[in-house]
Amino acid sequence: MDTKIIALRGPKPAPPPASDFWFAQVDLRLGKIEYIIARLAWQIWIIVGGCAGLLVFEIVKALSRGTP
């Protein structure tokens, strides 16, 4: 069984290029921007829903007054 185990020795992998650090910083900042945009979208939907709810209440109030 030991004869099937082969020690893999070869050249060490090259270190990553210095640009990887720059790309990591760009990815981090893009992730933050995406988070802010997603949060802004939720806030806009909450405002739109609130305005729609107020509009429905005003329509119901106007219709419930009826004709004198």
mmCIF file of the N, C-alpha and C atoms, coordinates in Angstrom:
data_MODEL
# 
_entry.id   MODEL 
# 
loop_
_atom_site.group_PDB 
_atom_site.id 
_atom_site.type_symbol 
_atom_site.label_atom_id 
_atom_site.label_alt_id 
_atom_site.label_comp_id 
_atom_site.label_asym_id 
_atom_site.label_entity_id 
_atom_site.label_seq_id 
_atom_site.pdbx_PDB_ins_code 
_atom_site.Cartn_x 
_atom_site.Cartn_y 
_atom_site.Cartn_z 
_atom_site.occupancy 
_atom_site.B_iso_or_equiv 
_atom_site.pdbx_formal_charge 
_atom_site.auth_seq_id 
_atom_site.auth_comp_id 
_atom_site.auth_asym_id 
_atom_site.auth_atom_id 
_atom_site.pdbx_PDB_model_num 
ATOM 1   N N  . MET A 1 1  ? 0.818   -1.187 0.000  1.00 0.00 ? 1  MET A N  1 
ATOM 2   C CA . MET A 1 1  ? 0.000   0.000  0.000  1.00 0.00 ? 1  MET A CA 1 
ATOM 3   C C  . MET A 1 1  ? 0.867   1.257  0.000  1.00 0.00 ? 1  MET A C  1 
ATOM 4   N N  . ASP A 1 2  ? 2.017   1.189  0.669  1.00 0.00 ? 2  ASP A N  1 
ATOM 5   C CA . ASP A 1 2  ? 2.896   2.343  0.731  1.00 0.00 ? 2  ASP A CA 1 
ATOM 6   C C  . ASP A 1 2  ? 3.541   2.627  -0.624 1.00 0.00 ? 2  ASP A C  1 
ATOM 7   N N  . THR A 1 3  ? 3.584   1.641  -1.476 1.00 0.00 ? 3  THR A N  1 
ATOM 8   C CA . THR A 1 3  ? 4.236   1.855  -2.766 1.00 0.00 ? 3  THR A CA 1 
ATOM 9   C C  . THR A 1 3  ? 3.385   2.731  -3.681 1.00 0.00 ? 3  THR A C  1 
ATOM 10  N N  . LYS A 1 4  ? 2.120   2.863  -3.368 1.00 0.00 ? 4  LYS A N  1 
ATOM 11  C CA . LYS A 1 4  ? 1.251   3.674  -4.216 1.00 0.00 ? 4  LYS A CA 1 
ATOM 12  C C  . LYS A 1 4  ? 1.281   5.147  -3.819 1.00 0.00 ? 4  LYS A C  1 
ATOM 13  N N  . ILE A 1 5  ? 1.895   5.468  -2.699 1.00 0.00 ? 5  ILE A N  1 
ATOM 14  C CA . ILE A 1 5  ? 1.974   6.855  -2.264 1.00 0.00 ? 5  ILE A CA 1 
ATOM 15  C C  . ILE A 1 5  ? 3.201   7.487  -2.894 1.00 0.00 ? 5  ILE A C  1 
ATOM 16  N N  . ILE A 1 6  ? 2.991   8.563  -3.583 1.00 0.00 ? 6  ILE A N  1 
ATOM 17  C CA . ILE A 1 6  ? 4.075   9.253  -4.276 1.00 0.00 ? 6  ILE A CA 1 
ATOM 18  C C  . ILE A 1 6  ? 4.214   10.644 -3.673 1.00 0.00 ? 6  ILE A C  1 
ATOM 19  N N  . ALA A 1 7  ? 5.398   10.993 -3.292 1.00 0.00 ? 7  ALA A N  1 
ATOM 20  C CA . ALA A 1 7  ? 5.650   12.338 -2.770 1.00 0.00 ? 7  ALA A CA 1 
ATOM 21  C C  . ALA A 1 7  ? 5.733   13.302 -3.947 1.00 0.00 ? 7  ALA A C  1 
ATOM 22  N N  . LEU A 1 8  ? 4.868   14.268 -3.956 1.00 0.00 ? 8  LEU A N  1 
ATOM 23  C CA . LEU A 1 8  ? 4.863   15.249 -5.032 1.00 0.00 ? 8  LEU A CA 1 
ATOM 24  C C  . LEU A 1 8  ? 5.763   16.413 -4.644 1.00 0.00 ? 8  LEU A C  1 
ATOM 25  N N  . ARG A 1 9  ? 6.850   16.504 -5.314 1.00 0.00 ? 9  ARG A N  1 
ATOM 26  C CA . ARG A 1 9  ? 7.775   17.603 -5.073 1.00 0.00 ? 9  ARG A CA 1 
ATOM 27  C C  . ARG A 1 9  ? 7.962   18.326 -6.386 1.00 0.00 ? 9  ARG A C  1 
ATOM 28  N N  . GLY A 1 10 ? 7.875   19.597 -6.306 1.00 0.00 ? 10 GLY A N  1 
ATOM 29  C CA . GLY A 1 10 ? 8.037   20.379 -7.515 1.00 0.00 ? 10 GLY A CA 1 
ATOM 30  C C  . GLY A 1 10 ? 8.342   21.813 -7.128 1.00 0.00 ? 10 GLY A C  1 
ATOM 31  N N  . PRO A 1 11 ? 8.335   22.654 -8.097 1.00 0.00 ? 11 PRO A N  1 
ATOM 32  C CA . PRO A 1 11 ? 8.619   24.055 -7.791 1.00 0.00 ? 11 PRO A CA 1 
ATOM 33  C C  . PRO A 1 11 ? 7.474   24.646 -6.936 1.00 0.00 ? 11 PRO A C  1 
ATOM 34  N N  . LYS A 1 12 ? 7.850   25.518 -6.042 1.00 0.00 ? 12 LYS A N  1 
ATOM 35  C CA . LYS A 1 12 ? 6.850   26.176 -5.213 1.00 0.00 ? 12 LYS A CA 1 
ATOM 36  C C  . LYS A 1 12 ? 6.028   27.101 -6.094 1.00 0.00 ? 12 LYS A C  1 
ATOM 37  N N  . PRO A 1 13 ? 4.731   27.229 -5.783 1.00 0.00 ? 13 PRO A N  1 
ATOM 38  C CA . PRO A 1 13 ? 3.920   28.130 -6.608 1.00 0.00 ? 13 PRO A CA 1 
ATOM 39  C C  . PRO A 1 13 ? 4.413   29.567 -6.459 1.00 0.00 ? 13 PRO A C  1 
ATOM 40  N N  . ALA A 1 14 ? 4.286   30.302 -7.524 1.00 0.00 ? 14 ALA A N  1 
ATOM 41  C CA . ALA A 1 14 ? 4.736   31.698 -7.529 1.00 0.00 ? 14 ALA A CA 1 
ATOM 42  C C  . ALA A 1 14 ? 3.830   32.524 -6.612 1.00 0.00 ? 14 ALA A C  1 
ATOM 43  N N  . PRO A 1 15 ? 4.364   33.516 -5.959 1.00 0.00 ? 15 PRO A N  1 
ATOM 44  C CA . PRO A 1 15 ? 3.519   34.357 -5.112 1.00 0.00 ? 15 PRO A CA 1 
ATOM 45  C C  . PRO A 1 15 ? 2.520   35.121 -5.975 1.00 0.00 ? 15 PRO A C  1 
ATOM 46  N N  . PRO A 1 16 ? 1.382   35.454 -5.425 1.00 0.00 ? 16 PRO A N  1 
ATOM 47  C CA . PRO A 1 16 ? 0.388   36.161 -6.227 1.00 0.00 ? 16 PRO A CA 1 
ATOM 48  C C  . PRO A 1 16 ? 0.907   37.543 -6.632 1.00 0.00 ? 16 PRO A C  1 
ATOM 49  N N  . PRO A 1 17 ? 0.476   38.000 -7.758 1.00 0.00 ? 17 PRO A N  1 
ATOM 50  C CA . PRO A 1 17 ? 0.949   39.321 -8.201 1.00 0.00 ? 17 PRO A CA 1 
ATOM 51  C C  . PRO A 1 17 ? 0.438   40.413 -7.261 1.00 0.00 ? 17 PRO A C  1 
ATOM 52  N N  . ALA A 1 18 ? 1.114   41.532 -7.261 1.00 0.00 ? 18 ALA A N  1 
ATOM 53  C CA . ALA A 1 18 ? 0.754   42.636 -6.366 1.00 0.00 ? 18 ALA A CA 1 
ATOM 54  C C  . ALA A 1 18 ? -0.616  43.210 -6.712 1.00 0.00 ? 18 ALA A C  1 
ATOM 55  N N  . SER A 1 19 ? -1.085  42.987 -7.926 1.00 0.00 ? 19 SER A N  1 
ATOM 56  C CA . SER A 1 19 ? -2.377  43.541 -8.320 1.00 0.00 ? 19 SER A CA 1 
ATOM 57  C C  . SER A 1 19 ? -3.533  42.843 -7.597 1.00 0.00 ? 19 SER A C  1 
ATOM 58  N N  . ASP A 1 20 ? -3.303  41.664 -7.029 1.00 0.00 ? 20 ASP A N  1 
ATOM 59  C CA . ASP A 1 20 ? -4.373  40.991 -6.293 1.00 0.00 ? 20 ASP A CA 1 
ATOM 60  C C  . ASP A 1 20 ? -4.849  41.828 -5.120 1.00 0.00 ? 20 ASP A C  1 
ATOM 61  N N  . PHE A 1 21 ? -3.926  42.526 -4.459 1.00 0.00 ? 21 PHE A N  1 
ATOM 62  C CA . PHE A 1 21 ? -4.310  43.399 -3.351 1.00 0.00 ? 21 PHE A CA 1 
ATOM 63  C C  . PHE A 1 21 ? -5.219  44.506 -3.855 1.00 0.00 ? 21 PHE A C  1 
ATOM 64  N N  . TRP A 1 22 ? -4.878  45.083 -5.006 1.00 0.00 ? 22 TRP A N  1 
ATOM 65  C CA . TRP A 1 22 ? -5.691  46.153 -5.576 1.00 0.00 ? 22 TRP A CA 1 
ATOM 66  C C  . TRP A 1 22 ? -7.083  45.633 -5.931 1.00 0.00 ? 22 TRP A C  1 
ATOM 67  N N  . PHE A 1 23 ? -7.149  44.447 -6.547 1.00 0.00 ? 23 PHE A N  1 
ATOM 68  C CA . PHE A 1 23 ? -8.447  43.881 -6.907 1.00 0.00 ? 23 PHE A CA 1 
ATOM 69  C C  . PHE A 1 23 ? -9.269  43.562 -5.663 1.00 0.00 ? 23 PHE A C  1 
ATOM 70  N N  . ALA A 1 24 ? -8.621  43.138 -4.593 1.00 0.00 ? 24 ALA A N  1 
ATOM 71  C CA . ALA A 1 24 ? -9.347  42.872 -3.354 1.00 0.00 ? 24 ALA A CA 1 
ATOM 72  C C  . ALA A 1 24 ? -9.943  44.159 -2.808 1.00 0.00 ? 24 ALA A C  1 
ATOM 73  N N  . GLN A 1 25 ? -9.216  45.257 -2.882 1.00 0.00 ? 25 GLN A N  1 
ATOM 74  C CA . GLN A 1 25 ? -9.742  46.540 -2.414 1.00 0.00 ? 25 GLN A CA 1 
ATOM 75  C C  . GLN A 1 25 ? -10.920 46.993 -3.274 1.00 0.00 ? 25 GLN A C  1 
ATOM 76  N N  . VAL A 1 26 ? -10.810 46.801 -4.576 1.00 0.00 ? 26 VAL A N  1 
ATOM 77  C CA . VAL A 1 26 ? -11.907 47.172 -5.480 1.00 0.00 ? 26 VAL A CA 1 
ATOM 78  C C  . VAL A 1 26 ? -13.140 46.323 -5.181 1.00 0.00 ? 26 VAL A C  1 
ATOM 79  N N  . ASP A 1 27 ? -12.952 45.031 -4.993 1.00 0.00 ? 27 ASP A N  1 
ATOM 80  C CA . ASP A 1 27 ? -14.075 44.153 -4.668 1.00 0.00 ? 27 ASP A CA 1 
ATOM 81  C C  . ASP A 1 27 ? -14.739 44.556 -3.356 1.00 0.00 ? 27 ASP A C  1 
ATOM 82  N N  . LEU A 1 28 ? -13.934 44.927 -2.369 1.00 0.00 ? 28 LEU A N  1 
ATOM 83  C CA . LEU A 1 28 ? -14.477 45.346 -1.082 1.00 0.00 ? 28 LEU A CA 1 
ATOM 84  C C  . LEU A 1 28 ? -15.322 46.602 -1.237 1.00 0.00 ? 28 LEU A C  1 
ATOM 85  N N  . ARG A 1 29 ? -14.815 47.561 -1.966 1.00 0.00 ? 29 ARG A N  1 
ATOM 86  C CA . ARG A 1 29 ? -15.567 48.808 -2.147 1.00 0.00 ? 29 ARG A CA 1 
ATOM 87  C C  . ARG A 1 29 ? -16.818 48.591 -2.988 1.00 0.00 ? 29 ARG A C  1 
ATOM 88  N N  . LEU A 1 30 ? -16.739 47.756 -4.003 1.00 0.00 ? 30 LEU A N  1 
ATOM 89  C CA . LEU A 1 30 ? -17.931 47.467 -4.800 1.00 0.00 ? 30 LEU A CA 1 
ATOM 90  C C  . LEU A 1 30 ? -18.985 46.749 -3.968 1.00 0.00 ? 30 LEU A C  1 
ATOM 91  N N  . GLY A 1 31 ? -18.540 45.881 -3.073 1.00 0.00 ? 31 GLY A N  1 
ATOM 92  C CA . GLY A 1 31 ? -19.477 45.207 -2.184 1.00 0.00 ? 31 GLY A CA 1 
ATOM 93  C C  . GLY A 1 31 ? -20.188 46.187 -1.277 1.00 0.00 ? 31 GLY A C  1 
ATOM 94  N N  . LYS A 1 32 ? -19.458 47.180 -0.771 1.00 0.00 ? 32 LYS A N  1 
ATOM 95  C CA . LYS A 1 32 ? -20.084 48.199 0.075  1.00 0.00 ? 32 LYS A CA 1 
ATOM 96  C C  . LYS A 1 32 ? -21.080 49.033 -0.718 1.00 0.00 ? 32 LYS A C  1 
ATOM 97  N N  . ILE A 1 33 ? -20.720 49.363 -1.950 1.00 0.00 ? 33 ILE A N  1 
ATOM 98  C CA . ILE A 1 33 ? -21.632 50.147 -2.797 1.00 0.00 ? 33 ILE A CA 1 
ATOM 99  C C  . ILE A 1 33 ? -22.897 49.348 -3.085 1.00 0.00 ? 33 ILE A C  1 
ATOM 100 N N  . GLU A 1 34 ? -22.751 48.056 -3.379 1.00 0.00 ? 34 GLU A N  1 
ATOM 101 C CA . GLU A 1 34 ? -23.925 47.217 -3.632 1.00 0.00 ? 34 GLU A CA 1 
ATOM 102 C C  . GLU A 1 34 ? -24.812 47.142 -2.397 1.00 0.00 ? 34 GLU A C  1 
ATOM 103 N N  . TYR A 1 35 ? -24.210 47.073 -1.203 1.00 0.00 ? 35 TYR A N  1 
ATOM 104 C CA . TYR A 1 35 ? -24.992 47.029 0.033  1.00 0.00 ? 35 TYR A CA 1 
ATOM 105 C C  . TYR A 1 35 ? -25.770 48.329 0.218  1.00 0.00 ? 35 TYR A C  1 
ATOM 106 N N  . ILE A 1 36 ? -25.126 49.460 -0.044 1.00 0.00 ? 36 ILE A N  1 
ATOM 107 C CA . ILE A 1 36 ? -25.797 50.755 0.100  1.00 0.00 ? 36 ILE A CA 1 
ATOM 108 C C  . ILE A 1 36 ? -26.942 50.878 -0.896 1.00 0.00 ? 36 ILE A C  1 
ATOM 109 N N  . ILE A 1 37 ? -26.744 50.430 -2.118 1.00 0.00 ? 37 ILE A N  1 
ATOM 110 C CA . ILE A 1 37 ? -27.798 50.515 -3.131 1.00 0.00 ? 37 ILE A CA 1 
ATOM 111 C C  . ILE A 1 37 ? -28.967 49.611 -2.763 1.00 0.00 ? 37 ILE A C  1 
ATOM 112 N N  . ALA A 1 38 ? -28.684 48.423 -2.244 1.00 0.00 ? 38 ALA A N  1 
ATOM 113 C CA . ALA A 1 38 ? -29.760 47.520 -1.823 1.00 0.00 ? 38 ALA A CA 1 
ATOM 114 C C  . ALA A 1 38 ? -30.551 48.127 -0.673 1.00 0.00 ? 38 ALA A C  1 
ATOM 115 N N  . ARG A 1 39 ? -29.851 48.739 0.281  1.00 0.00 ? 39 ARG A N  1 
ATOM 116 C CA . ARG A 1 39 ? -30.541 49.381 1.409  1.00 0.00 ? 39 ARG A CA 1 
ATOM 117 C C  . ARG A 1 39 ? -31.387 50.557 0.923  1.00 0.00 ? 39 ARG A C  1 
ATOM 118 N N  . LEU A 1 40 ? -30.866 51.326 -0.032 1.00 0.00 ? 40 LEU A N  1 
ATOM 119 C CA . LEU A 1 40 ? -31.609 52.448 -0.590 1.00 0.00 ? 40 LEU A CA 1 
ATOM 120 C C  . LEU A 1 40 ? -32.863 51.958 -1.315 1.00 0.00 ? 40 LEU A C  1 
ATOM 121 N N  . ALA A 1 41 ? -32.737 50.855 -2.031 1.00 0.00 ? 41 ALA A N  1 
ATOM 122 C CA . ALA A 1 41 ? -33.907 50.302 -2.731 1.00 0.00 ? 41 ALA A CA 1 
ATOM 123 C C  . ALA A 1 41 ? -34.992 49.904 -1.727 1.00 0.00 ? 41 ALA A C  1 
ATOM 124 N N  . TRP A 1 42 ? -34.594 49.280 -0.594 1.00 0.00 ? 42 TRP A N  1 
ATOM 125 C CA . TRP A 1 42 ? -35.586 48.926 0.430  1.00 0.00 ? 42 TRP A CA 1 
ATOM 126 C C  . TRP A 1 42 ? -36.243 50.173 0.997  1.00 0.00 ? 42 TRP A C  1 
ATOM 127 N N  . GLN A 1 43 ? -35.485 51.227 1.232  1.00 0.00 ? 43 GLN A N  1 
ATOM 128 C CA . GLN A 1 43 ? -36.053 52.460 1.763  1.00 0.00 ? 43 GLN A CA 1 
ATOM 129 C C  . GLN A 1 43 ? -37.034 53.074 0.783  1.00 0.00 ? 43 GLN A C  1 
ATOM 130 N N  . ILE A 1 44 ? -36.699 53.030 -0.502 1.00 0.00 ? 44 ILE A N  1 
ATOM 131 C CA . ILE A 1 44 ? -37.621 53.568 -1.517 1.00 0.00 ? 44 ILE A CA 1 
ATOM 132 C C  . ILE A 1 44 ? -38.905 52.762 -1.537 1.00 0.00 ? 44 ILE A C  1 
ATOM 133 N N  . TRP A 1 45 ? -38.814 51.426 -1.454 1.00 0.00 ? 45 TRP A N  1 
ATOM 134 C CA . TRP A 1 45 ? -40.027 50.606 -1.446 1.00 0.00 ? 45 TRP A CA 1 
ATOM 135 C C  . TRP A 1 45 ? -40.876 50.872 -0.201 1.00 0.00 ? 45 TRP A C  1 
ATOM 136 N N  . ILE A 1 46 ? -40.236 51.127 0.935  1.00 0.00 ? 46 ILE A N  1 
ATOM 137 C CA . ILE A 1 46 ? -40.994 51.445 2.149  1.00 0.00 ? 46 ILE A CA 1 
ATOM 138 C C  . ILE A 1 46 ? -41.724 52.775 1.982  1.00 0.00 ? 46 ILE A C  1 
ATOM 139 N N  . ILE A 1 47 ? -41.067 53.772 1.391  1.00 0.00 ? 47 ILE A N  1 
ATOM 140 C CA . ILE A 1 47 ? -41.704 55.067 1.166  1.00 0.00 ? 47 ILE A CA 1 
ATOM 141 C C  . ILE A 1 47 ? -42.854 54.930 0.181  1.00 0.00 ? 47 ILE A C  1 
ATOM 142 N N  . VAL A 1 48 ? -42.647 54.199 -0.901 1.00 0.00 ? 48 VAL A N  1 
ATOM 143 C CA . VAL A 1 48 ? -43.707 53.995 -1.901 1.00 0.00 ? 48 VAL A CA 1 
ATOM 144 C C  . VAL A 1 48 ? -44.894 53.268 -1.267 1.00 0.00 ? 48 VAL A C  1 
ATOM 145 N N  . GLY A 1 49 ? -44.626 52.248 -0.460 1.00 0.00 ? 49 GLY A N  1 
ATOM 146 C CA . GLY A 1 49 ? -45.707 51.519 0.208  1.00 0.00 ? 49 GLY A CA 1 
ATOM 147 C C  . GLY A 1 49 ? -46.458 52.407 1.187  1.00 0.00 ? 49 GLY A C  1 
ATOM 148 N N  . GLY A 1 50 ? -45.734 53.227 1.935  1.00 0.00 ? 50 GLY A N  1 
ATOM 149 C CA . GLY A 1 50 ? -46.387 54.144 2.865  1.00 0.00 ? 50 GLY A CA 1 
ATOM 150 C C  . GLY A 1 50 ? -47.265 55.149 2.149  1.00 0.00 ? 50 GLY A C  1 
ATOM 151 N N  . CYS A 1 51 ? -46.775 55.696 1.052  1.00 0.00 ? 51 CYS A N  1 
ATOM 152 C CA . CYS A 1 51 ? -47.579 56.653 0.270  1.00 0.00 ? 51 CYS A CA 1 
ATOM 153 C C  . CYS A 1 51 ? -48.800 55.966 -0.332 1.00 0.00 ? 51 CYS A C  1 
ATOM 154 N N  . ALA A 1 52 ? -48.636 54.749 -0.794 1.00 0.00 ? 52 ALA A N  1 
ATOM 155 C CA . ALA A 1 52 ? -49.784 54.021 -1.344 1.00 0.00 ? 52 ALA A CA 1 
ATOM 156 C C  . ALA A 1 52 ? -50.813 53.747 -0.251 1.00 0.00 ? 52 ALA A C  1 
ATOM 157 N N  . GLY A 1 53 ? -50.361 53.419 0.939  1.00 0.00 ? 53 GLY A N  1 
ATOM 158 C CA . GLY A 1 53 ? -51.286 53.202 2.054  1.00 0.00 ? 53 GLY A CA 1 
ATOM 159 C C  . GLY A 1 53 ? -52.042 54.468 2.414  1.00 0.00 ? 53 GLY A C  1 
ATOM 160 N N  . LEU A 1 54 ? -51.343 55.597 2.454  1.00 0.00 ? 54 LEU A N  1 
ATOM 161 C CA . LEU A 1 54 ? -52.021 56.866 2.741  1.00 0.00 ? 54 LEU A CA 1 
ATOM 162 C C  . LEU A 1 54 ? -53.026 57.207 1.647  1.00 0.00 ? 54 LEU A C  1 
ATOM 163 N N  . LEU A 1 55 ? -52.683 56.930 0.415  1.00 0.00 ? 55 LEU A N  1 
ATOM 164 C CA . LEU A 1 55 ? -53.604 57.195 -0.691 1.00 0.00 ? 55 LEU A CA 1 
ATOM 165 C C  . LEU A 1 55 ? -54.855 56.341 -0.562 1.00 0.00 ? 55 LEU A C  1 
ATOM 166 N N  . VAL A 1 56 ? -54.685 55.086 -0.190 1.00 0.00 ? 56 VAL A N  1 
ATOM 167 C CA . VAL A 1 56 ? -55.845 54.209 0.003  1.00 0.00 ? 56 VAL A CA 1 
ATOM 168 C C  . VAL A 1 56 ? -56.713 54.734 1.134  1.00 0.00 ? 56 VAL A C  1 
ATOM 169 N N  . PHE A 1 57 ? -56.112 55.173 2.243  1.00 0.00 ? 57 PHE A N  1 
ATOM 170 C CA . PHE A 1 57 ? -56.902 55.728 3.358  1.00 0.00 ? 57 PHE A CA 1 
ATOM 171 C C  . PHE A 1 57 ? -57.664 56.974 2.928  1.00 0.00 ? 57 PHE A C  1 
ATOM 172 N N  . GLU A 1 58 ? -57.045 57.834 2.135  1.00 0.00 ? 58 GLU A N  1 
ATOM 173 C CA . GLU A 1 58 ? -57.734 59.049 1.670  1.00 0.00 ? 58 GLU A CA 1 
ATOM 174 C C  . GLU A 1 58 ? -58.881 58.693 0.727  1.00 0.00 ? 58 GLU A C  1 
ATOM 175 N N  . ILE A 1 59 ? -58.689 57.704 -0.131 1.00 0.00 ? 59 ILE A N  1 
ATOM 176 C CA . ILE A 1 59 ? -59.772 57.290 -1.042 1.00 0.00 ? 59 ILE A CA 1 
ATOM 177 C C  . ILE A 1 59 ? -60.924 56.712 -0.241 1.00 0.00 ? 59 ILE A C  1 
ATOM 178 N N  . VAL A 1 60 ? -60.623 55.877 0.747  1.00 0.00 ? 60 VAL A N  1 
ATOM 179 C CA . VAL A 1 60 ? -61.684 55.295 1.579  1.00 0.00 ? 60 VAL A CA 1 
ATOM 180 C C  . VAL A 1 60 ? -62.406 56.383 2.354  1.00 0.00 ? 60 VAL A C  1 
ATOM 181 N N  . LYS A 1 61 ? -61.653 57.353 2.867  1.00 0.00 ? 61 LYS A N  1 
ATOM 182 C CA . LYS A 1 61 ? -62.279 58.449 3.611  1.00 0.00 ? 61 LYS A CA 1 
ATOM 183 C C  . LYS A 1 61 ? -63.178 59.276 2.697  1.00 0.00 ? 61 LYS A C  1 
ATOM 184 N N  . ALA A 1 62 ? -62.725 59.545 1.469  1.00 0.00 ? 62 ALA A N  1 
ATOM 185 C CA . ALA A 1 62 ? -63.521 60.324 0.527  1.00 0.00 ? 62 ALA A CA 1 
ATOM 186 C C  . ALA A 1 62 ? -64.782 59.570 0.104  1.00 0.00 ? 62 ALA A C  1 
ATOM 187 N N  . LEU A 1 63 ? -64.655 58.253 -0.057 1.00 0.00 ? 63 LEU A N  1 
ATOM 188 C CA . LEU A 1 63 ? -65.825 57.471 -0.474 1.00 0.00 ? 63 LEU A CA 1 
ATOM 189 C C  . LEU A 1 63 ? -66.795 57.226 0.685  1.00 0.00 ? 63 LEU A C  1 
ATOM 190 N N  . SER A 1 64 ? -66.296 57.206 1.913  1.00 0.00 ? 64 SER A N  1 
ATOM 191 C CA . SER A 1 64 ? -67.168 56.917 3.053  1.00 0.00 ? 64 SER A CA 1 
ATOM 192 C C  . SER A 1 64 ? -67.997 58.125 3.464  1.00 0.00 ? 64 SER A C  1 
ATOM 193 N N  . ARG A 1 65 ? -67.656 59.336 3.015  1.00 0.00 ? 65 ARG A N  1 
ATOM 194 C CA . ARG A 1 65 ? -68.441 60.519 3.347  1.00 0.00 ? 65 ARG A CA 1 
ATOM 195 C C  . ARG A 1 65 ? -69.801 60.439 2.671  1.00 0.00 ? 65 ARG A C  1 
ATOM 196 N N  . GLY A 1 66 ? -69.837 59.895 1.500  1.00 0.00 ? 66 GLY A N  1 
ATOM 197 C CA . GLY A 1 66 ? -71.099 59.721 0.794  1.00 0.00 ? 66 GLY A CA 1 
ATOM 198 C C  . GLY A 1 66 ? -71.702 61.047 0.374  1.00 0.00 ? 66 GLY A C  1 
ATOM 199 N N  . THR A 1 67 ? -72.920 61.007 -0.108 1.00 0.00 ? 67 THR A N  1 
ATOM 200 C CA . THR A 1 67 ? -73.615 62.229 -0.524 1.00 0.00 ? 67 THR A CA 1 
ATOM 201 C C  . THR A 1 67 ? -74.571 62.655 0.574  1.00 0.00 ? 67 THR A C  1 
ATOM 202 N N  . PRO A 1 68 ? -74.632 63.955 0.897  1.00 0.00 ? 68 PRO A N  1 
ATOM 203 C CA . PRO A 1 68 ? -75.511 64.389 1.974  1.00 0.00 ? 68 PRO A CA 1 
ATOM 204 C C  . PRO A 1 68 ? -76.973 64.387 1.642  1.00 0.00 ? 68 PRO A C  1 
# 
